[in-house]
Structures are given as C-alpha cells and as structure tokens.
Amino acid sequence: MKRKSKWVSSVLLTAMLVLSACSGGNDKENKASPSSSPQSSASEPSSAAPDNKEPVTIEFMGHGNPNEKKIFEKLIASFEEKYPNVTVKYTSVPPGEYSQKLTTLVSSGKAPDVFYVGGSEFYRFAAAGTVLNIQSYLDQTALFNPDNVWKQALDRYRFDGSKVGSGELYGLPKDVGPWAFVYNKTLFDQANIPVPPAQAGQWTWNDMLEAAKKLTVDENGDGKPEQYGVGAYSLESAVWGNGGQFIDYDAGTVLVDQPEFYEAMQFVADLSLKEGVSPNQEAEQALNAYTRFLDGKLGMFAMGPWDQPAFWELPFEWDIAAWPASPNTGKTATWLGSMGFAISAKSKHPQEAFDLAAFLSLDENGQRENYELGQAVPNLIDMANGEFKAVDKAPASRQVFLDIIQDYGRPDVPAFSKDTQWIDTFWQDASKVWNGQMSAKDFTAQIKPKMQELYDKGNK
C-alpha cells in the first residue's frame, strides 16, 4: 500500500491515491488451461531442481517511495536465491505515473508478467481478461492455506464474473493496509495529556478535540500555530463511525446527503475552520501534515504500516491508537486498504510469475522479511498474531493494526467500483467545505445527484 496521506484541506487524498487504471477480464477465458496447469512442486523447488530448468526472465512492475523500492529489491533477491533459474526484471514507477504507464503497457500487449493492482483497477482488469485466474495454481501449491491468510485481503481479489468480493482468485494481496491513528507520544507526555487508548470506543471525537486544543501552540500569537493538535483527520473514519456511508453498493445508491454523513463531514471541516486545531488549506500548502508530523510539530495524524521505516527514524516517541469514536454512536471505524499482485493473462511464463507473486504474498520467509523491514502487516495470520506482535519496535500498540483488520476496518470507498468518477468528483469539490465556502449539509445535497449520475453511468 502507498501512504495515501490526506489532510483536512483536500481531505484525505487517501481515497484519491488508491491508484486507478483501465481495463478488465473474462472469468472463463482467464483460467489456466490443462496444458498450462501448474506443477504441484513448482512453488517449492528442491535444491537439485534448478539444474533441470531453463533460465527464465520475468518482469515485475510496482510503485512506491524509495523505502519500498529498497524493500522489494531485497525481497526479489531472496526470491532469486530460492529460484535460481528465474531472473526478475523489477521496475518501480513513481506513484503518480503508475496507472498511466500500466494502462499503456496493457493496451500495447506488453504488460509486465506481475504487477500491482488494486481497487477499481483490479475490477476492470478482472472483468476484461487482463489478469490471470490463478485459482488452479493456488490449489496446487502448499504455500497457500486460505485459513491462514486474512479473508479481508483475499476477498479483494476474488471475481465471480460480475462483481468483486466473491468467486475465484485473480490476484494475491501484496498487503492489507490498516489506516491507523498515530500520535506523538513525546508531545502528549510533555503536555501531561493522557495518550489516546488502543481499544476502540474508549476515546471520542470530544476527547480528541480536547487533547488537540492543548497540543495546538501559537508561540507568537499571530494566529498561525507553529504546532497543531491534529492533521489529515480521516473523513471516512468520521463518517463510518457516525453511522454514515458514502454509498450502498448493494443498492447502488449514493448516501452522502444523509445527516450521519454531513454531520461527520462538518466535524472534520470544523477542526480547522472553527477550532483551529488542524492546519487549514493555506497552512497545509505551506507545509503538509505528513511533514509536520515528521518534524514533531503535529500531535495526531494517520499512518499505514508502510510508514514504519520512516517513522522508526524519528527523534521522538510515537504510538498508534484506535480512531476516536463518534459520540453519537460510540463506534470506531477506519479504512482498510490493500494492493495486490496480479499476473498478466498474456504472460509467457505464468508458473514463474505465479511463483514470484506467491513468494511475495505467501512465503513465510518473504513475509518475515517484509514485516521486519517495516513494509506491511504479515498476510499470514499466525505470523501476524505471533512474532509480528512481539517485535520490539514502535508502535508498541501494534495490536491496533490487527484490530483494524479484524474488527473495524472497512474497504476504502472506491474498492468495489469499476469507474471512480463519482467519488473522484466528491474529493475534487470537497474543498468548498474545507475552506468554509459551503456547509457540509449544503454541499452534500448539491453534489449527491451528480455523484449518483456518474456512478450509474460508470458502474451499472
């Protein structure tokens, strides 16, 4: 998963950074044919096996920051050590360029053997036959125990011919990304403020606001705090915790004009507009919330597991907590992202491509390297509940990551859309609320019909 940092002014670019691309797949045409059926031993070569195999080169394309690139270079080196006959040509594309580049490669028939895919991108690729149905490969490898991989992650890569979430697997999770509430423990301790609890429901929006006011510091009284209490507060967390929804996917109905939604949205906007505890648009443009947190000038923020390598270098103590609960419902929620590994339906080396995807997603040693390097929560449940939790590194409350996965995390909003224009439009126009031009109630009433029209056009 990528960082998806969002803040109160564009709110939560997280939803917008779920990379999208075009294309799709055909369920029947994408299954492995009998002639290409994987060998049961192919994913677990013996020490002598490489001598009997032809050298193979496969291409793998992903995206990420420099830390992620370094991590995957190490993981690929481990894969090549395990599969000496396979050479992996790895390309890491800047996140903002990835979707366009992948779309161009797919359209020209030059898709990499293995590539990142997620959300609406996966939906379209699966529906159009771009990605391989890998169920038969999984059925014949001992690496895959469906009872020991997060269902919440696997279901994101199932496709039944018409919708995502059920059916056979067309991808494997690269990760499952719990979006956690992170705080600067040093600032809390210095201000003698009790830290946010790890248990869901024990801290409300009111508790968070009280702490944020104490952590907001305007040293020279010019109305521009040098230190803020909270930044990039998750609109999704606020809406879902308050009992609202962006959309009812089963009915195909956009629900942003409901009181549970617009009340939560106004609460998020008022953190800067009314309370002054969160950077407004001008302050965010001058210095974004992510950088403020790294600089030790922000009390509470948001993070995914992939942020750990950068956060481990910070000169202050930090930890994670449950997102504050709505005082109206007592409920806590946040989004649970995921990026996956897909295999091109046109790959000339589908077995080797599957071996790489399976290694990166399911291999015990690969998963261990992944979490030790701070890239993700293990996809393997027993490892996550065991050695991952016992790691003697921040966050101390890493159980929060697992609680989000198991209890109160939800798929990010566009996860089950083929076309995301409806939600993209919402994020693009939401600045009218963040800058105080419109109330959340008026804005959502105005934009709901447009969102519904776009959803119906692109997804029905």
N, C-alpha and C positions, 0 to 999 in steps of 0.2 A: 504493500500500500504506500501511497505517497502521502506526504504531510498534508494536505488539504487544509492549510491554515485559513481560517476565516476570522473576520472580526466584525465589529458591530457596524461598520460603515458599508461594507458590501454584503453584509452579514454572511459570514460563513461561506467563504468561497469554497469551503469543503465540498459542498454539493456540486459546485461547478467544476471542481478539479477531478471529479470522477471522470476520467477521460472517455470521450465517446468517439466512435468511428462508424463507418457504414459497412454494410454487407450482411450476411446471414447464412443459413444452412438447411439442408434437407435431411430429415431423420433417416429415411430409408437408404438414400444413396451414400450416406456417410459411414455406415457400419463397415468394419473390417471384413473383407471377403474371405472365404475359406482359403484362397491361395495366399492371402497376406496375413493369415491368422498368426498371432504371436506364439512363440515357443515358450513353454512354461518356465524354462530355465534361463530365458534370455535376460531377465532382470536380475539374475543372481549368478553371474559367471563364475566358474571355478578358476583357480589360478592358472590352469592349463588352457582354458578356453580361448584367450586372446590369440594364441598361436594358430588357431584354426579359423580365424575370422579375418575377412578382408578389411583393410583400413577404410574408415568412413568419416566424412566430414559433414557436420550438420550446422545449420545456422540458428542462432538464438538471439532474439531481439527483445529488449526491455527498456525501461526508462527509470530515471531516479537521480538522486543527488550523488555527489562524489562518494559519500559513505556507502550508499547502496551499491554503487558500481564496484567498489573495492571488495565488499562482502561477496558479491556474486562472482567476482574473479576468483576468490578463494574457494567458493563452493564448486565452481566449474573445475578448478584444478583438482579438487578431491574426486569429482566425478570421473575425470580423465584418468586418474590413478586407478580407480575401480574398473573402468572400462578402457583399457589401454589402446584398443583398436579404434576408438572414437575420438575425433578432434572436434571441439566446439568452437565455432567462429562466433564470438559474442559481440554484439553491438548494443551500446547503451545510448539511447537517444534522449535529448533534453525533453522533459515532460511536455512542454508546450508545443513541441514539434511531432510528438509520437503518433498521435491519431492520424494526422495528415500523411506522414510517411508510411504508416502501416496501410492506410487506405490505398495509397499509390501502389505499393508493392502487391497488395491483394488484387487490385484491378488489372495490373500488368501480368498477373500469373507468376509473380516472383516472391510470394510470401515466404518469410523465414519458416524453417521446419517447426520451431517452437517460438511462441511469442506471448507477451502479456495480453490479457483480455479481461474485461470486467463490465458489469452493469449492462446498459443498453447495447454496448458494443458486442458483448457476448450474445445477447438475444438476437441481434441482427445476423451475426456470423453463423450461429447455430441454425437459424431459420433459412439461410440461403445456401448451406452446404459448404461453407468456407472452412469450417473446423471439423476435425475427425471425431466420430463417435468412438470413444476409447473403452467402452464397457467390456468388450471381449478381451482387451489387453489386461484390464484390471482383474477380470475373472480368472486370469491365468498367472497372476504374479502373487507370490507370498508377501510382497511388500504391503499389499492393500488389505487392511482389516477395517471394513466400514464401521464397525462398532468402536473403533479406536481413533476415528477422525471426526472432528466436530461436524455434526449434522448441519449446523447453521452455515458452515462453509461449503460443504459438499452440495447442498441444495441450490446454491447459487450457480452451479454448473450442470444442473440437470435440465434436460429439454425433452418434452414429450411430443414434439411435432407442432405444437401450437403455443405453448407457454413455458416460461422458465420456472423452475422450482419442483418439478416432478419429471419422472421418466429416467432415461439412461444418461450417463455422464459423458459430456463433451469437453470436459476440462477438469483440471485439478486445482485446488486452492494454492496459490502462492502463499497466501496468508489469510487470516481472519483478523480484521483490524478494529479492535475496541477503542472508541474515541473517549479517552478518559479526561477527568478534571484534575489538572496538575496545579500545585501551589508551591510557592517559595516558602519553605518552612523557616528559613532564617528570618525573613521579614515578619512572619507570624510570631516567632519567638521574641524578636526584638520589640515588637509592639505589645507583647504579653497578651496575644489573642489565641484562644483555643483553636487548634487546627481543625480543618474540616474532617468529619468522620469517614471512614472507609465503607461503613454499612449504609446501604441505600435507605432513604426515607428519614434519616436522623437529622438532616440539615435541610432547611427550606430556603426558598428564594429570600425570605426575610433575614435569615441568619447570614446568608452570603452577602446581602446588601449591607448589613450592619458591619461585617468584617471589612468589606470593600471601602466603606467610608473611613474607617480607621487607618486603612492602608494607603489611602489617597493623600499625597503630600504636595502642597503648593508652597515651596520654601520662600519664594519672594512675593507671594500674594498677588501675582499678575493674572490670576485666573487660568493659568496654564500649568497644571501639575507636572512636577518632574517625575513623580511616581504615581501610578494608578493602581486601584484595587483589583480590577478585573478587566480582561480584554478578550475579544473574539468569543463572546458568550454564544453558545450553540443555540440557534433558533429551533433546530429540530428537537433538542433536549427540552426546551421550554414548552414547545407545542405538544409534544407527545406526553410529557409529564403532566400537562394541564388537561389531558383528555382529548386533545385535538388531533387532527390528521391533515396532511396535505391532500391526500386522495384516498378514496376507497377503490382499490384496484379491482376487487371483485365486481363492483357495480360500474366501474369506470367513471366515477363522479368526483370532481374536484371539490374540496371541502374547506378552502381557505377562508370563506366568508362566515364561518361559524364562530360563535363567541369564544369557544375554547381556543381557537386559533388566534384570532386577532387580539385577544386579551394577552396572550403569551407574547405575541409579536410586539405589542406596545410595551410590555415589561422590559423586553430586551432593548428596544429603542431608548427607553427612558433611563437606562443605565448611563447613557452619555447625555441625552437631551435634558433630563430633569435632575438626575442625581449627580452627574459629573464624576462618576467613579470609573468610567471607562473612556478610552480615547474616542473623540468624535472624528468625523471624516478628515478634518484639517490636520488633527494631531496624528491620525493614522497614516496619512500621506507623508507626513514629515518623518515618522518612524513607526514601522508596523509593529503590531503587538508581539509577534514572534521575536523580533529583535529586542523589544523592551524586556521580554521575559529573560532572554539570554543575558541581557545587561543588568539583570537584578532590579529592574525598575517596574515590575508588574507582579502583583501579589498572586493572582489566579489566572489561569489560562487553560489551554486544551492541548492534549498530545495523543499521539498514537504510539504503539510500541516501537515503530521505526525511528522515532525521535530519540531513543535512548542513547545512541552513540554520541550525539552532540550534547545531550544533557549530562552525560557522565563527566564531561569536561568542565562543567560549570563550577565556579568557585563558592557556591552556596549550597545548602541542603534543600532538597525538594522531595516531594512525595505525591502520590495520587490519591484521590478520594472519589466517592460517588458523586455524580452530578446532583446539585441541590434539587429537592423535591418541590413541586408546586404546593403552596399552602392550601390550594383549593381541593386538591385530590390526595395529597400525601404521597404521590407517586413520583418515581425517578425513571428517567429514560435517557438514552443516548443512541447515536447511530453506530452500527457495526458494519464497517466496510469490508471489502475483500477485492483482491485482484487475483486472477487465475493464470494458469499456464494452459494454453491451447496448442494443438498440433494441426498444422495445415493439412487439409484433406488432399492436397497435391504433393505432400512430402514424398520424396523418392526413398526415404529411409524412415518409415513410420515406426519401426520397432526401436531403433536407436533414439528417435525423437521422443517416443514414449518413455524409454529408459531415463532420458535426461529429465523430463517433466516429473516422472515418478520419484527420481532421486531428490530433486529439489523440493518436492512436496511431501514425500512419504518416508524416505530413507532415514533411519534412526540417527545415523551419524551426521547426515546432512542437516536434519532438523536440529541436532545438538549444536552444530557449528552456527546455524542460523540464529538461534536464540542467544548463544554465548557472544556472538558478535553484535547483538542488540538490534537485529533486524525485525523480529516478529515473535509472537507467542507461538509455541510449537503447534503444528497441526495435529500432532499425536496427543490424544487426551491424557494417557497415562504419564507421558513426559511432562505435559503442562501442569498436571496436578502433583507431580513428584519433584523432579530435580529442578524444573524451571522455578517453581515456587520457593525452592530452597536457596536460590542464587543469593550470594552475599553482596548485592549491589542494589543501588536505587533502581526502581522505587521499592521502599520497604513494604508497602502495602500492595504488592503485585497481585494479590488475590483479587483486587478490583478488576484487573484485566479479565480474569476468568469469570467474575460475577457478571460483567457486561455481556460476555459471550453466552453465558448460560441463562441469565435471568432477565436482564432488562435492556439488552441491546436490540436494535431493530435495523433491518437492511436500510441503507441510505436511500433517500427518496426516489432517485431515478432507476433503482435496481431492476424493476420489472417493467420498464418502458422500452419499447423499440425505438421510439422517437422522443427526444427530451426537450423539444422546443417549448413545450408547455411549462416545464419547471425552469428552464433557462430564462424564459421571459420574466418569470416571477423574480428571480435573483437580479436580473438586469434592472428591473424597475423598482426594486425594493428600496433603493436609495431615497425615494420620495418619503419613506417612513424614517429611515435612519437620519436624514438631515432635517426632519421636522416639517417638511413641506406638506405632508398629509398625515392624518392619523392612521393607525393600522386598520381601524374599522372601515374608514372610507376607502383606503387603498385596496383592501381585500375585496370589498364589494365591487369596486371598479374593475379589478383585474380578473376576478373569477370567471366571467363569461369568456374573456379572451383565452384564458388558460384552458377552459373546457373545450372551446372550439379547436385549439391546437392539439389537445390530447385526442379528441375524437378523430381529427384529420390524420394524425400520425400513428395512432395505435388501435383503431377499431376497423 
